[in-house]
Amino acid sequence: MQGYREPRGLAFGKKEPRTVSRPGLRCNQVRLESPEFSKCIKGLALNFLHSSGLWRKIIISHSHELTMPKAKKTWKEKMVTKPPHHVVLEKDFAGVKSGSKLHISSPQEIADELRKIRSGKTVSLQQLRQKIAQTQACDATCPVSTSIFLRIVAEYAWEEYNERGAPLADLPPFWRVVDPGSPLSKKLSFDPAWIDLQRNLEKDFTNT
């Protein structure tokens, strides 16, 4: 037909490659199937996030997830620590002389020793440390870690008794060592008067 021109790209059975412009970047043309197109789409997405302010929300949300605090351990979980072991001090530590063989206890070992104390009897923390050191053939038991472990045992026993209803007879009797007027008792999550009550109840029971 006179005056008819075949559309560009259709001659000889060839297809014209689809193209798209990249607004905000450059106005050149890129093929849809080319790597340039992928870069174009990423650029458009970044431009959109930046202009809309969504990128701020995404970053804040992501950083919040990264900084979420871990679940707090229960006192029962804290009862599980490294097994008891010995060290030889290279210098003086917490009143223990250099060269001494120092025993590092554990919450479970402390709990076992507490159960050996008969009902109605009280033992000081220092006496407990001396007894453990003698049993382990050491010069001393670490005063710092022993106090920490004793608190763990006390909080564990209280948690089991107060929250889970465990019988006191099944729990380590920490009240036979923890003095209600000691600095350690003030760190406990419950009233030290409860310790004094248990001591009096045991004395009354053994005297009858």
Beta strands, then each sheet from edge to edge (+ up, - down):
strand 1: 19-22
strand 2: 26-31
strand 3: 85-88
strand 4: 101-104
strand 5: 140-141
sheet 1: 1+ 2-
sheet 2: 3+ 4- 5-
end
